[in-house]
Amino acid sequence: MMSFLGKLYSFLKYIKFWRDRGIVKLNIAQVEYSQILANKRIVITGGSSGIGLSMANKFLSVGAKVVITGRNKESLLQAQANLSNPNLYILEWDVSDIDNMDIKFNEAVKMLGGVIL
């Protein structure tokens, strides 16, 4: 978890202060929210319907690579067909099955082009 100072620094890097004839002026850079998740890799559990599916749709629309997981393969395939995006991957995974957690997580990482842990 990021410390308060870390969060403050993250915020302050967008602000520029300068002094002009005794007057302090500031300029705040605007964050381009439509690009904030571009090329990020996201795993959504329970992503075949409801809030998870809506999140996946939004993340995909701003350029993220997304893996949606769920227990029902047919629901995942239907969600994939509905979203129809090449950056969407599906993974049948019951996250309550703790014994297979590492295996499934590594599968998701591999789908997203990451390094296996």
MARGU-534358 format. One record per residue: residue number from 0; residue in one letter; x, y, z of N, C-alpha, C in turn. Coordinates in steps of 0.2 Angstrom, whole numbers, plus 2048, in hexadecimal, padded with zeros to 3 digits. Layout:
! residues N
+-----+---+-----+-----+-----+------+------+------+-----+-----+-----+
!   k ! r ! nc1 ! nc2 ! nc3 ! cac1 ! cac2 ! cac3 ! cc1 ! cc2 ! cc3 !
+-----+---+-----+-----+-----+------+------+------+-----+-----+-----+
! NUM ! A !   X !   Y !   Z !    X !    Y !    Z !   X !   Y !   Z !
...
+-----+---+-----+-----+-----+------+------+------+-----+-----+-----+
! end
This chain:
! residues 117
+-----+---+-----+-----+-----+------+------+------+-----+-----+-----+
!   k ! r ! nc1 ! nc2 ! nc3 ! cac1 ! cac2 ! cac3 ! cc1 ! cc2 ! cc3 !
+-----+---+-----+-----+-----+------+------+------+-----+-----+-----+
!   0 ! M ! 804 ! 7FA ! 800 !  800 !  800 !  800 ! 804 ! 806 ! 800 !
!   1 ! M ! 803 ! 80B ! 7FC !  807 !  811 !  7FB ! 806 ! 816 ! 801 !
!   2 ! S ! 80B ! 818 ! 804 !  80B !  81D !  809 ! 808 ! 823 ! 808 !
!   3 ! F ! 807 ! 827 ! 80D !  804 !  82E !  80B ! 809 ! 832 ! 807 !
!   4 ! L ! 80F ! 832 ! 809 !  814 !  836 !  805 ! 815 ! 834 ! 7FE !
!   5 ! G ! 814 ! 82D ! 7FD !  814 !  82A !  7F6 ! 80E ! 82D ! 7F2 !
!   6 ! K ! 808 ! 82D ! 7F5 !  802 !  82F !  7F2 ! 803 ! 837 ! 7F0 !
!   7 ! L ! 806 ! 83B ! 7F5 !  806 !  842 !  7F5 ! 80B ! 843 ! 7EF !
!   8 ! Y ! 811 ! 840 ! 7EF !  816 !  841 !  7E9 ! 813 ! 83F ! 7E3 !
!   9 ! S ! 80F ! 83A ! 7E2 !  80B !  838 !  7DC ! 807 ! 83E ! 7D9 !
!  10 ! F ! 804 ! 841 ! 7DE !  7FF !  846 !  7DC ! 803 ! 84D ! 7DB !
!  11 ! L ! 808 ! 84E ! 7DF !  80C !  854 !  7DE ! 810 ! 854 ! 7D7 !
!  12 ! K ! 812 ! 84F ! 7D4 !  816 !  84F !  7CE ! 812 ! 852 ! 7C8 !
!  13 ! Y ! 80B ! 852 ! 7C9 !  807 !  856 !  7C4 ! 806 ! 85D ! 7C5 !
!  14 ! I ! 809 ! 860 ! 7CB !  808 !  867 !  7CC ! 80F ! 86A ! 7CC !
!  15 ! K ! 80F ! 870 ! 7C9 !  815 !  874 !  7C8 ! 814 ! 87B ! 7CB !
!  16 ! F ! 818 ! 87D ! 7D0 !  818 !  883 !  7D3 ! 81E ! 888 ! 7D0 !
!  17 ! W ! 81C ! 88E ! 7D0 !  822 !  893 !  7CE ! 820 ! 89A ! 7D1 !
!  18 ! R ! 825 ! 89E ! 7D2 !  824 !  8A5 !  7D5 ! 825 ! 8AA ! 7CF !
!  19 ! D ! 820 ! 8AE ! 7CE !  820 !  8B3 !  7C9 ! 81F ! 8BA ! 7CD !
!  20 ! R ! 824 ! 8BE ! 7CE !  824 !  8C4 !  7D1 ! 820 ! 8C4 ! 7D8 !
!  21 ! G ! 822 ! 8C0 ! 7DC !  81F !  8BF !  7E2 ! 818 ! 8BB ! 7E3 !
!  22 ! I ! 816 ! 8B9 ! 7DD !  810 !  8B5 !  7DD ! 811 ! 8AE ! 7DB !
!  23 ! V ! 80F ! 8AA ! 7E0 !  810 !  8A3 !  7DE ! 80A ! 8A0 ! 7DA !
!  24 ! K ! 80C ! 89D ! 7D4 !  807 !  89A !  7CF ! 808 ! 893 ! 7CF !
!  25 ! L ! 803 ! 890 ! 7CD !  803 !  888 !  7CC ! 800 ! 886 ! 7C6 !
!  26 ! N ! 802 ! 880 ! 7C4 !  7FF !  87D !  7BE ! 7FE ! 876 ! 7BF !
!  27 ! I ! 7F8 ! 874 ! 7BF !  7F7 !  86D !  7C0 ! 7F6 ! 869 ! 7B9 !
!  28 ! A ! 7FA ! 864 ! 7B8 !  7F9 !  860 !  7B2 ! 7F3 ! 85C ! 7B2 !
!  29 ! Q ! 7EF ! 85B ! 7AD !  7E9 !  857 !  7AD ! 7EB ! 850 ! 7AB !
!  30 ! V ! 7E8 ! 84B ! 7AF !  7E9 !  844 !  7AD ! 7E4 ! 842 ! 7A8 !
!  31 ! E ! 7E7 ! 83F ! 7A3 !  7E3 !  83C !  79D ! 7E0 ! 836 ! 79F !
!  32 ! Y ! 7DA ! 836 ! 7A2 !  7D7 !  82F !  7A5 ! 7D6 ! 82A ! 79F !
!  33 ! S ! 7D5 ! 82C ! 799 !  7D3 !  827 !  794 ! 7D9 ! 823 ! 792 !
!  34 ! Q ! 7DF ! 825 ! 794 !  7E6 !  822 !  793 ! 7E9 ! 81F ! 799 !
!  35 ! I ! 7E6 ! 820 ! 79F !  7E9 !  81E !  7A5 ! 7E9 ! 816 ! 7A6 !
!  36 ! L ! 7E5 ! 812 ! 7A3 !  7E6 !  80B !  7A3 ! 7E8 ! 808 ! 79C !
!  37 ! A ! 7EA ! 80C ! 798 !  7ED !  809 !  791 ! 7F3 ! 805 ! 793 !
!  38 ! N ! 7F2 ! 7FF ! 790 !  7F8 !  7FA !  790 ! 7F9 ! 7F7 ! 797 !
!  39 ! K ! 7F4 ! 7F8 ! 79C !  7F4 !  7F5 !  7A2 ! 7F1 ! 7EE ! 7A2 !
!  40 ! R ! 7F3 ! 7EA ! 7A7 !  7F1 !  7E3 !  7A7 ! 7EC ! 7E2 ! 7AD !
!  41 ! I ! 7E6 ! 7DF ! 7AC !  7E1 !  7DF !  7B1 ! 7DE ! 7D8 ! 7B1 !
!  42 ! V ! 7DD ! 7D5 ! 7B7 !  7DA !  7CF !  7B8 ! 7D3 ! 7D1 ! 7BC !
!  43 ! I ! 7CE ! 7CF ! 7BA !  7C7 !  7D0 !  7BD ! 7C4 ! 7C9 ! 7BF !
!  44 ! T ! 7C3 ! 7C8 ! 7C5 !  7C0 !  7C2 !  7C7 ! 7B8 ! 7C3 ! 7C7 !
!  45 ! G ! 7B5 ! 7BE ! 7C5 !  7AE !  7BF !  7C4 ! 7AC ! 7C4 ! 7BE !
!  46 ! G ! 7B0 ! 7C3 ! 7B9 !  7AF !  7C8 !  7B3 ! 7AA ! 7C6 ! 7AE !
!  47 ! S ! 7A7 ! 7C1 ! 7AF !  7A2 !  7BF !  7A9 ! 79B ! 7C2 ! 7A9 !
!  48 ! S ! 79A ! 7C5 ! 7AF !  793 !  7C9 !  7AF ! 794 ! 7CE ! 7B4 !
!  49 ! G ! 78E ! 7D2 ! 7B4 !  78E !  7D8 !  7B9 ! 793 ! 7DD ! 7B9 !
!  50 ! I ! 795 ! 7DF ! 7BF !  79A !  7E4 !  7C0 ! 7A1 ! 7E2 ! 7BD !
!  51 ! G ! 7A3 ! 7DC ! 7BE !  7A9 !  7DA !  7BB ! 7A9 ! 7DA ! 7B3 !
!  52 ! L ! 7A4 ! 7D9 ! 7B0 !  7A3 !  7D9 !  7A9 ! 7A3 ! 7E1 ! 7A7 !
!  53 ! S ! 7A0 ! 7E5 ! 7AA !  7A0 !  7EC !  7A9 ! 7A7 ! 7EF ! 7AA !
!  54 ! M ! 7AA ! 7ED ! 7AF !  7B1 !  7EF !  7B0 ! 7B6 ! 7ED ! 7AA !
!  55 ! A ! 7B5 ! 7E7 ! 7A8 !  7B9 !  7E4 !  7A3 ! 7B8 ! 7E8 ! 79C !
!  56 ! N ! 7B2 ! 7EA ! 79B !  7B0 !  7EE !  795 ! 7B3 ! 7F5 ! 795 !
!  57 ! K ! 7B3 ! 7F8 ! 79B !  7B6 !  7FF !  79C ! 7BD ! 7FF ! 79B !
!  58 ! F ! 7C0 ! 7FA ! 79F !  7C8 !  7F9 !  79E ! 7CA ! 7F8 ! 797 !
!  59 ! L ! 7C7 ! 7F3 ! 794 !  7C8 !  7F2 !  78D ! 7C7 ! 7F8 ! 788 !
!  60 ! S ! 7C2 ! 7FC ! 78A !  7C1 !  802 !  786 ! 7C7 ! 807 ! 786 !
!  61 ! V ! 7CA ! 807 ! 78C !  7D0 !  80C !  78D ! 7D7 ! 809 ! 78B !
!  62 ! G ! 7D7 ! 803 ! 788 !  7DD !  800 !  786 ! 7E1 ! 7FB ! 78B !
!  63 ! A ! 7DD ! 7F9 ! 790 !  7E0 !  7F4 !  794 ! 7E0 ! 7ED ! 791 !
!  64 ! K ! 7E4 ! 7E8 ! 794 !  7E3 !  7E1 !  792 ! 7E0 ! 7DE ! 798 !
!  65 ! V ! 7DB ! 7DA ! 797 !  7D7 !  7D8 !  79D ! 7D6 ! 7D0 ! 79C !
!  66 ! V ! 7D7 ! 7CD ! 7A2 !  7D5 !  7C6 !  7A3 ! 7CF ! 7C6 ! 7A8 !
!  67 ! I ! 7C9 ! 7C3 ! 7A5 !  7C3 !  7C2 !  7AA ! 7C3 ! 7BB ! 7AC !
!  68 ! T ! 7C2 ! 7BA ! 7B2 !  7C1 !  7B3 !  7B4 ! 7BA ! 7B1 ! 7B7 !
!  69 ! G ! 7B9 ! 7AB ! 7B7 !  7B2 !  7A9 !  7BA ! 7B2 ! 7A1 ! 7BA !
!  70 ! R ! 7AD ! 79F ! 7BD !  7AC !  797 !  7BE ! 7A9 ! 794 ! 7B8 !
!  71 ! N ! 7A5 ! 798 ! 7B4 !  7A1 !  795 !  7AF ! 7A4 ! 797 ! 7A8 !
!  72 ! K ! 7A7 ! 792 ! 7A5 !  7AA !  793 !  79E ! 7A6 ! 796 ! 799 !
!  73 ! E ! 79F ! 793 ! 799 !  79A !  796 !  794 ! 799 ! 79D ! 795 !
!  74 ! S ! 798 ! 79F ! 79B !  797 !  7A7 !  79D ! 79D ! 7AB ! 79B !
!  75 ! L ! 7A3 ! 7A8 ! 79C !  7A9 !  7AC !  79A ! 7AA ! 7AC ! 792 !
!  76 ! L ! 7A8 ! 7A7 ! 78F !  7A8 !  7A7 !  787 ! 7A3 ! 7AC ! 785 !
!  77 ! Q ! 79D ! 7AC ! 788 !  798 !  7B1 !  786 ! 79A ! 7B8 ! 787 !
!  78 ! A ! 79D ! 7BA ! 78D !  7A0 !  7C0 !  78E ! 7A5 ! 7C2 ! 789 !
!  79 ! Q ! 7AA ! 7BE ! 787 !  7AF !  7BF !  782 ! 7AC ! 7C1 ! 77C !
!  80 ! A ! 7A6 ! 7BD ! 77A !  7A3 !  7BE !  773 ! 7A0 ! 7C5 ! 774 !
!  81 ! N ! 79D ! 7C7 ! 779 !  799 !  7CD !  77A ! 79E ! 7D3 ! 779 !
!  82 ! L ! 7A4 ! 7D3 ! 77D !  7A9 !  7D8 !  77D ! 7AD ! 7D8 ! 777 !
!  83 ! S ! 7AE ! 7D3 ! 774 !  7B2 !  7D2 !  76D ! 7B7 ! 7D7 ! 76D !
!  84 ! N ! 7BD ! 7D6 ! 771 !  7C2 !  7DA !  771 ! 7C9 ! 7D5 ! 771 !
!  85 ! P ! 7CE ! 7D7 ! 76D !  7D4 !  7D2 !  76D ! 7D8 ! 7D3 ! 773 !
!  86 ! N ! 7D7 ! 7D8 ! 777 !  7DA !  7D8 !  77E ! 7D7 ! 7D5 ! 784 !
!  87 ! L ! 7D1 ! 7D1 ! 782 !  7CE !  7CE !  787 ! 7D0 ! 7C7 ! 787 !
!  88 ! Y ! 7D1 ! 7C4 ! 78D !  7D3 !  7BD !  78E ! 7CE ! 7BA ! 793 !
!  89 ! I ! 7CD ! 7B4 ! 793 !  7C8 !  7B1 !  798 ! 7CC ! 7AB ! 79B !
!  90 ! L ! 7CA ! 7AA ! 7A1 !  7CD !  7A4 !  7A5 ! 7C8 ! 7A1 ! 7AA !
!  91 ! E ! 7C7 ! 79B ! 7A9 !  7C2 !  798 !  7AE ! 7C6 ! 797 ! 7B4 !
!  92 ! W ! 7C4 ! 79A ! 7BA !  7C7 !  79A !  7C0 ! 7C2 ! 79B ! 7C6 !
!  93 ! D ! 7C2 ! 796 ! 7CA !  7BE !  797 !  7D0 ! 7C3 ! 79A ! 7D6 !
!  94 ! V ! 7C3 ! 7A0 ! 7D7 !  7C8 !  7A3 !  7DC ! 7C7 ! 7A1 ! 7E3 !
!  95 ! S ! 7C2 ! 79D ! 7E4 !  7C1 !  79A !  7EB ! 7C5 ! 794 ! 7EC !
!  96 ! D ! 7C8 ! 791 ! 7E6 !  7CC !  78B !  7E6 ! 7D3 ! 78D ! 7E7 !
!  97 ! I ! 7D5 ! 78E ! 7EE !  7DB !  790 !  7F0 ! 7E1 ! 78C ! 7ED !
!  98 ! D ! 7E0 ! 785 ! 7ED !  7E5 !  781 !  7EB ! 7E8 ! 782 ! 7E4 !
!  99 ! N ! 7E4 ! 785 ! 7E0 !  7E6 !  786 !  7D9 ! 7E7 ! 78E ! 7D7 !
! 100 ! M ! 7E8 ! 792 ! 7DD !  7E8 !  799 !  7DC ! 7EF ! 79B ! 7D8 !
! 101 ! D ! 7F4 ! 798 ! 7DA !  7FB !  79A !  7D7 ! 7FB ! 798 ! 7CF !
! 102 ! I ! 7F8 ! 792 ! 7CE !  7F8 !  790 !  7C7 ! 7F3 ! 794 ! 7C3 !
! 103 ! K ! 7EE ! 796 ! 7C5 !  7E9 !  79A !  7C1 ! 7EB ! 7A1 ! 7C0 !
! 104 ! F ! 7EE ! 7A4 ! 7C6 !  7F1 !  7AA !  7C5 ! 7F7 ! 7AB ! 7C0 !
! 105 ! N ! 7FB ! 7A6 ! 7C0 !  800 !  7A6 !  7BB ! 7FE ! 7A5 ! 7B4 !
! 106 ! E ! 7F8 ! 7A1 ! 7B3 !  7F5 !  7A1 !  7AD ! 7F3 ! 7A8 ! 7AA !
! 107 ! A ! 7F0 ! 7AC ! 7AF !  7ED !  7B2 !  7AD ! 7F3 ! 7B7 ! 7AC !
! 108 ! V ! 7F8 ! 7B6 ! 7AF !  7FE !  7BA !  7AE ! 801 ! 7B9 ! 7A7 !
! 109 ! K ! 801 ! 7B2 ! 7A6 !  804 !  7B0 !  79F ! 7FF ! 7B3 ! 799 !
! 110 ! M ! 7F9 ! 7B3 ! 79A !  7F4 !  7B5 !  795 ! 7F6 ! 7BD ! 794 !
! 111 ! L ! 7F7 ! 7C0 ! 799 !  7F8 !  7C7 !  798 ! 800 ! 7C9 ! 796 !
! 112 ! G ! 804 ! 7C4 ! 795 !  80A !  7C5 !  792 ! 80F ! 7C7 ! 798 !
! 113 ! G ! 80E ! 7C5 ! 79E !  812 !  7C6 !  7A3 ! 817 ! 7C0 ! 7A5 !
! 114 ! V ! 81B ! 7C1 ! 7AA !  820 !  7BC !  7AC ! 81D ! 7B8 ! 7B1 !
! 115 ! I ! 81D ! 7B1 ! 7B1 !  81A !  7AD !  7B5 ! 81E ! 7AD ! 7BC !
! 116 ! L ! 81A ! 7AD ! 7C1 !  81D !  7AE !  7C8 ! 81F ! 7A7 ! 7CB !
+-----+---+-----+-----+-----+------+------+------+-----+-----+-----+
! end
